[in-house]
């Protein structure tokens, strides 16, 4: 494994930079396009959405990046804490999202995430690890970086005999996650003419 791909914990103060990387990584995701159709606005607003999401993982779970510079970010929530709480959302500054991206867009975001949260609870009611977000800067995609970043938690989940869960909104990602042991639990379109989704579960190896 190249040194730039080796996973390290996201440092304090790096959530903003990680949000920028994740914003670029998710720029063409169907869910991002559905939330923010205008391309220029999407480029401006997605980092504001992604920074508090990765910060939430950093504060209440685990957040990883690459050792040779911030090329990607992965955020996990641990067993027993995979549902977001209002108090923790405030601490992660997720409560600023309506102001940052607009009330209407935030309402659509909550509609989508609320639906996915219901599927999450149905798929894995027991303890598990939740991969809340994973993204690699587009110029560095396809180089094994994303797979490297999720290995620390996958190994721990195997050692603890616990499953891992995630959602993705892009079909090409399904093939990527299958290579790491995940299989599709449910797939379809989110209600209200929303974007496609795939929910995936990985049993312990």
TORLO-991034 format. One record per residue (C-alpha): x, y, z; residue in one letter; chain; residue number from 0. Coordinates in Angstrom, 1 decimal, decimal comma, m for minus. Layout:
N
site px->X py->Y pz->Z rest->a kette->A nr->NUM .
...
This chain:
205
site px->0,0 py->0,0 pz->0,0 rest->x kette->A nr->0 .
site px->1,4 py->3,4 pz->m1,0 rest->x kette->A nr->1 .
site px->1,9 py->5,8 pz->1,8 rest->x kette->A nr->2 .
site px->m0,6 py->8,2 pz->0,3 rest->x kette->A nr->3 .
site px->m3,3 py->5,5 pz->0,5 rest->x kette->A nr->4 .
site px->m2,6 py->4,5 pz->4,1 rest->x kette->A nr->5 .
site px->m5,6 py->5,4 pz->6,3 rest->x kette->A nr->6 .
site px->m5,1 py->7,8 pz->9,2 rest->x kette->A nr->7 .
site px->m7,7 py->9,5 pz->11,5 rest->x kette->A nr->8 .
site px->m9,0 py->12,8 pz->10,2 rest->x kette->A nr->9 .
site px->m7,4 py->15,4 pz->12,3 rest->x kette->A nr->10 .
site px->m9,1 py->18,1 pz->14,3 rest->x kette->A nr->11 .
site px->m9,8 py->21,1 pz->12,1 rest->x kette->A nr->12 .
site px->m9,8 py->19,0 pz->8,8 rest->x kette->A nr->13 .
site px->m13,6 py->18,6 pz->8,5 rest->x kette->A nr->14 .
site px->m13,8 py->21,7 pz->6,3 rest->x kette->A nr->15 .
site px->m11,1 py->20,4 pz->3,9 rest->x kette->A nr->16 .
site px->m12,7 py->16,9 pz->3,9 rest->x kette->A nr->17 .
site px->m16,0 py->18,6 pz->3,0 rest->x kette->A nr->18 .
site px->m14,4 py->20,1 pz->0,0 rest->x kette->A nr->19 .
site px->m13,1 py->16,8 pz->m1,2 rest->x kette->A nr->20 .
site px->m16,4 py->15,0 pz->m0,5 rest->x kette->A nr->21 .
site px->m18,2 py->17,8 pz->m2,3 rest->x kette->A nr->22 .
site px->m16,2 py->17,1 pz->m5,5 rest->x kette->A nr->23 .
site px->m16,5 py->13,4 pz->m5,0 rest->x kette->A nr->24 .
site px->m20,3 py->13,6 pz->m4,8 rest->x kette->A nr->25 .
site px->m20,8 py->16,3 pz->m7,4 rest->x kette->A nr->26 .
site px->m22,2 py->14,0 pz->m10,1 rest->x kette->A nr->27 .
site px->m24,1 py->11,7 pz->m7,7 rest->x kette->A nr->28 .
site px->m27,8 py->11,5 pz->m8,7 rest->x kette->A nr->29 .
site px->m28,8 py->12,5 pz->m5,2 rest->x kette->A nr->30 .
site px->m26,7 py->15,6 pz->m5,3 rest->x kette->A nr->31 .
site px->m28,1 py->16,5 pz->m8,7 rest->x kette->A nr->32 .
site px->m31,6 py->16,0 pz->m7,4 rest->x kette->A nr->33 .
site px->m31,0 py->18,2 pz->m4,4 rest->x kette->A nr->34 .
site px->m29,1 py->20,9 pz->m6,3 rest->x kette->A nr->35 .
site px->m29,8 py->20,8 pz->m10,0 rest->x kette->A nr->36 .
site px->m27,7 py->23,8 pz->m10,9 rest->x kette->A nr->37 .
site px->m24,1 py->22,7 pz->m11,4 rest->x kette->A nr->38 .
site px->m22,4 py->25,9 pz->m10,2 rest->x kette->A nr->39 .
site px->m24,6 py->26,0 pz->m7,1 rest->x kette->A nr->40 .
site px->m23,9 py->22,4 pz->m6,5 rest->x kette->A nr->41 .
site px->m20,2 py->23,0 pz->m6,6 rest->x kette->A nr->42 .
site px->m20,6 py->25,8 pz->m4,1 rest->x kette->A nr->43 .
site px->m23,0 py->24,2 pz->m1,7 rest->x kette->A nr->44 .
site px->m22,0 py->20,5 pz->m1,5 rest->x kette->A nr->45 .
site px->m18,9 py->21,2 pz->0,6 rest->x kette->A nr->46 .
site px->m21,2 py->23,0 pz->3,1 rest->x kette->A nr->47 .
site px->m23,3 py->19,9 pz->3,4 rest->x kette->A nr->48 .
site px->m20,5 py->17,4 pz->3,5 rest->x kette->A nr->49 .
site px->m18,3 py->19,1 pz->6,1 rest->x kette->A nr->50 .
site px->m20,9 py->18,7 pz->9,0 rest->x kette->A nr->51 .
site px->m21,6 py->15,1 pz->7,9 rest->x kette->A nr->52 .
site px->m17,9 py->14,0 pz->8,2 rest->x kette->A nr->53 .
site px->m17,6 py->16,1 pz->11,4 rest->x kette->A nr->54 .
site px->m20,5 py->14,1 pz->12,9 rest->x kette->A nr->55 .
site px->m18,5 py->10,9 pz->12,2 rest->x kette->A nr->56 .
site px->m15,4 py->12,5 pz->13,5 rest->x kette->A nr->57 .
site px->m17,0 py->13,5 pz->16,8 rest->x kette->A nr->58 .
site px->m19,2 py->10,4 pz->17,4 rest->x kette->A nr->59 .
site px->m17,6 py->7,7 pz->15,4 rest->x kette->A nr->60 .
site px->m14,5 py->7,5 pz->13,2 rest->x kette->A nr->61 .
site px->m13,3 py->9,5 pz->10,3 rest->x kette->A nr->62 .
site px->m10,4 py->8,6 pz->8,1 rest->x kette->A nr->63 .
site px->m8,4 py->10,2 pz->5,4 rest->x kette->A nr->64 .
site px->m5,1 py->9,5 pz->3,5 rest->x kette->A nr->65 .
site px->m1,7 py->9,8 pz->5,1 rest->x kette->A nr->66 .
site px->0,0 py->11,6 pz->2,2 rest->x kette->A nr->67 .
site px->m2,5 py->14,5 pz->2,0 rest->x kette->A nr->68 .
site px->m6,2 py->14,7 pz->2,1 rest->x kette->A nr->69 .
site px->m7,3 py->12,8 pz->m1,0 rest->x kette->A nr->70 .
site px->m10,4 py->11,2 pz->0,4 rest->x kette->A nr->71 .
site px->m12,5 py->10,8 pz->3,5 rest->x kette->A nr->72 .
site px->m14,5 py->8,0 pz->5,1 rest->x kette->A nr->73 .
site px->m16,9 py->8,4 pz->8,0 rest->x kette->A nr->74 .
site px->m18,3 py->5,6 pz->10,2 rest->x kette->A nr->75 .
site px->m20,7 py->5,4 pz->13,1 rest->x kette->A nr->76 .
site px->m20,2 py->2,6 pz->15,7 rest->x kette->A nr->77 .
site px->m22,5 py->m0,1 pz->17,0 rest->x kette->A nr->78 .
site px->m25,4 py->1,3 pz->19,1 rest->x kette->A nr->79 .
site px->m24,9 py->4,8 pz->17,8 rest->x kette->A nr->80 .
site px->m25,8 py->4,5 pz->14,1 rest->x kette->A nr->81 .
site px->m28,9 py->6,8 pz->14,4 rest->x kette->A nr->82 .
site px->m28,2 py->10,6 pz->14,3 rest->x kette->A nr->83 .
site px->m29,5 py->12,5 pz->17,3 rest->x kette->A nr->84 .
site px->m30,6 py->16,2 pz->17,4 rest->x kette->A nr->85 .
site px->m28,1 py->17,0 pz->20,1 rest->x kette->A nr->86 .
site px->m25,2 py->15,5 pz->18,3 rest->x kette->A nr->87 .
site px->m26,3 py->17,1 pz->15,0 rest->x kette->A nr->88 .
site px->m26,0 py->20,5 pz->16,7 rest->x kette->A nr->89 .
site px->m22,5 py->19,7 pz->18,0 rest->x kette->A nr->90 .
site px->m21,5 py->18,7 pz->14,4 rest->x kette->A nr->91 .
site px->m23,0 py->21,9 pz->13,1 rest->x kette->A nr->92 .
site px->m25,6 py->20,1 pz->11,0 rest->x kette->A nr->93 .
site px->m28,2 py->22,4 pz->12,4 rest->x kette->A nr->94 .
site px->m26,7 py->25,1 pz->10,1 rest->x kette->A nr->95 .
site px->m27,6 py->23,2 pz->7,0 rest->x kette->A nr->96 .
site px->m30,9 py->25,1 pz->6,3 rest->x kette->A nr->97 .
site px->m29,0 py->28,3 pz->6,4 rest->x kette->A nr->98 .
site px->m26,1 py->27,0 pz->4,4 rest->x kette->A nr->99 .
site px->m28,0 py->25,3 pz->1,6 rest->x kette->A nr->100 .
site px->m31,5 py->26,8 pz->1,8 rest->x kette->A nr->101 .
site px->m34,6 py->25,7 pz->3,6 rest->x kette->A nr->102 .
site px->m36,2 py->24,0 pz->0,5 rest->x kette->A nr->103 .
site px->m33,1 py->22,0 pz->m0,3 rest->x kette->A nr->104 .
site px->m32,7 py->21,0 pz->3,3 rest->x kette->A nr->105 .
site px->m36,3 py->19,8 pz->3,4 rest->x kette->A nr->106 .
site px->m35,6 py->17,6 pz->0,3 rest->x kette->A nr->107 .
site px->m32,4 py->16,4 pz->2,0 rest->x kette->A nr->108 .
site px->m34,3 py->15,4 pz->5,1 rest->x kette->A nr->109 .
site px->m37,0 py->13,7 pz->3,0 rest->x kette->A nr->110 .
site px->m34,4 py->11,5 pz->1,3 rest->x kette->A nr->111 .
site px->m32,4 py->10,8 pz->4,5 rest->x kette->A nr->112 .
site px->m35,5 py->10,0 pz->6,5 rest->x kette->A nr->113 .
site px->m36,6 py->7,4 pz->4,0 rest->x kette->A nr->114 .
site px->m33,2 py->5,9 pz->3,9 rest->x kette->A nr->115 .
site px->m33,1 py->5,8 pz->7,7 rest->x kette->A nr->116 .
site px->m36,3 py->3,8 pz->7,8 rest->x kette->A nr->117 .
site px->m34,7 py->1,2 pz->5,4 rest->x kette->A nr->118 .
site px->m31,6 py->1,2 pz->7,6 rest->x kette->A nr->119 .
site px->m33,6 py->0,3 pz->10,7 rest->x kette->A nr->120 .
site px->m35,4 py->m2,4 pz->8,9 rest->x kette->A nr->121 .
site px->m32,3 py->m4,0 pz->7,4 rest->x kette->A nr->122 .
site px->m30,1 py->m4,1 pz->10,5 rest->x kette->A nr->123 .
site px->m32,0 py->m3,7 pz->13,8 rest->x kette->A nr->124 .
site px->m29,0 py->m5,3 pz->15,7 rest->x kette->A nr->125 .
site px->m25,6 py->m3,8 pz->16,4 rest->x kette->A nr->126 .
site px->m23,5 py->m3,0 pz->13,4 rest->x kette->A nr->127 .
site px->m21,0 py->m0,5 pz->11,9 rest->x kette->A nr->128 .
site px->m22,5 py->2,2 pz->9,5 rest->x kette->A nr->129 .
site px->m20,4 py->3,6 pz->6,7 rest->x kette->A nr->130 .
site px->m22,1 py->7,0 pz->6,6 rest->x kette->A nr->131 .
site px->m19,9 py->8,6 pz->3,9 rest->x kette->A nr->132 .
site px->m17,0 py->7,6 pz->1,6 rest->x kette->A nr->133 .
site px->m15,6 py->9,8 pz->m1,2 rest->x kette->A nr->134 .
site px->m12,4 py->10,1 pz->m3,1 rest->x kette->A nr->135 .
site px->m11,3 py->13,2 pz->m5,0 rest->x kette->A nr->136 .
site px->m12,2 py->12,6 pz->m8,6 rest->x kette->A nr->137 .
site px->m8,6 py->12,7 pz->m10,0 rest->x kette->A nr->138 .
site px->m7,6 py->10,0 pz->m7,6 rest->x kette->A nr->139 .
site px->m10,6 py->7,7 pz->m8,0 rest->x kette->A nr->140 .
site px->m10,0 py->4,1 pz->m9,2 rest->x kette->A nr->141 .
site px->m6,6 py->3,9 pz->m7,5 rest->x kette->A nr->142 .
site px->m7,6 py->1,8 pz->m4,5 rest->x kette->A nr->143 .
site px->m7,8 py->4,7 pz->m2,1 rest->x kette->A nr->144 .
site px->m11,5 py->4,2 pz->m1,1 rest->x kette->A nr->145 .
site px->m11,0 py->0,5 pz->m0,4 rest->x kette->A nr->146 .
site px->m7,9 py->1,3 pz->1,7 rest->x kette->A nr->147 .
site px->m9,8 py->3,8 pz->3,8 rest->x kette->A nr->148 .
site px->m12,5 py->1,4 pz->4,9 rest->x kette->A nr->149 .
site px->m10,2 py->m1,5 pz->5,8 rest->x kette->A nr->150 .
site px->m9,6 py->m0,5 pz->9,5 rest->x kette->A nr->151 .
site px->m13,3 py->m0,7 pz->10,4 rest->x kette->A nr->152 .
site px->m14,0 py->m3,8 pz->8,2 rest->x kette->A nr->153 .
site px->m11,2 py->m5,6 pz->10,0 rest->x kette->A nr->154 .
site px->m12,6 py->m4,6 pz->13,4 rest->x kette->A nr->155 .
site px->m16,1 py->m5,6 pz->12,4 rest->x kette->A nr->156 .
site px->m14,8 py->m9,0 pz->11,4 rest->x kette->A nr->157 .
site px->m13,0 py->m9,4 pz->14,7 rest->x kette->A nr->158 .
site px->m16,1 py->m8,4 pz->16,6 rest->x kette->A nr->159 .
site px->m18,3 py->m10,6 pz->14,4 rest->x kette->A nr->160 .
site px->m20,5 py->m7,6 pz->13,5 rest->x kette->A nr->161 .
site px->m22,0 py->m6,6 pz->10,1 rest->x kette->A nr->162 .
site px->m21,5 py->m3,3 pz->8,3 rest->x kette->A nr->163 .
site px->m24,1 py->m1,3 pz->6,5 rest->x kette->A nr->164 .
site px->m24,2 py->1,5 pz->3,9 rest->x kette->A nr->165 .
site px->m26,3 py->3,3 pz->1,3 rest->x kette->A nr->166 .
site px->m25,1 py->4,4 pz->m2,1 rest->x kette->A nr->167 .
site px->m26,9 py->6,4 pz->m4,8 rest->x kette->A nr->168 .
site px->m24,7 py->5,3 pz->m7,8 rest->x kette->A nr->169 .
site px->m24,8 py->1,9 pz->m9,5 rest->x kette->A nr->170 .
site px->m21,1 py->1,8 pz->m10,2 rest->x kette->A nr->171 .
site px->m20,5 py->2,0 pz->m6,5 rest->x kette->A nr->172 .
site px->m22,4 py->m1,2 pz->m6,0 rest->x kette->A nr->173 .
site px->m19,7 py->m3,1 pz->m7,9 rest->x kette->A nr->174 .
site px->m17,0 py->m1,4 pz->m5,8 rest->x kette->A nr->175 .
site px->m18,7 py->m2,3 pz->m2,5 rest->x kette->A nr->176 .
site px->m19,4 py->m5,9 pz->m3,6 rest->x kette->A nr->177 .
site px->m15,6 py->m6,4 pz->m4,0 rest->x kette->A nr->178 .
site px->m15,4 py->m5,6 pz->m0,2 rest->x kette->A nr->179 .
site px->m18,0 py->m8,1 pz->0,8 rest->x kette->A nr->180 .
site px->m21,2 py->m6,0 pz->0,7 rest->x kette->A nr->181 .
site px->m24,4 py->m7,2 pz->m0,9 rest->x kette->A nr->182 .
site px->m27,5 py->m5,3 pz->m1,9 rest->x kette->A nr->183 .
site px->m30,4 py->m5,5 pz->0,6 rest->x kette->A nr->184 .
site px->m32,8 py->m3,1 pz->m1,2 rest->x kette->A nr->185 .
site px->m32,8 py->m0,9 pz->m4,3 rest->x kette->A nr->186 .
site px->m35,2 py->1,5 pz->m5,9 rest->x kette->A nr->187 .
site px->m36,0 py->5,2 pz->m6,2 rest->x kette->A nr->188 .
site px->m36,6 py->7,4 pz->m3,2 rest->x kette->A nr->189 .
site px->m40,2 py->8,7 pz->m2,9 rest->x kette->A nr->190 .
site px->m41,3 py->12,0 pz->m4,5 rest->x kette->A nr->191 .
site px->m39,4 py->11,5 pz->m7,8 rest->x kette->A nr->192 .
site px->m36,3 py->11,2 pz->m5,8 rest->x kette->A nr->193 .
site px->m32,9 py->9,7 pz->m6,8 rest->x kette->A nr->194 .
site px->m32,1 py->6,0 pz->m6,9 rest->x kette->A nr->195 .
site px->m30,6 py->4,2 pz->m3,9 rest->x kette->A nr->196 .
site px->m29,0 py->0,9 pz->m3,0 rest->x kette->A nr->197 .
site px->m28,7 py->m0,3 pz->0,6 rest->x kette->A nr->198 .
site px->m25,9 py->m2,8 pz->1,2 rest->x kette->A nr->199 .
site px->m25,0 py->m5,1 pz->4,1 rest->x kette->A nr->200 .
site px->m21,7 py->m6,9 pz->4,7 rest->x kette->A nr->201 .
site px->m21,7 py->m9,9 pz->7,1 rest->x kette->A nr->202 .
site px->m18,6 py->m10,5 pz->9,1 rest->x kette->A nr->203 .
site px->m16,0 py->m12,4 pz->7,2 rest->x kette->A nr->204 .
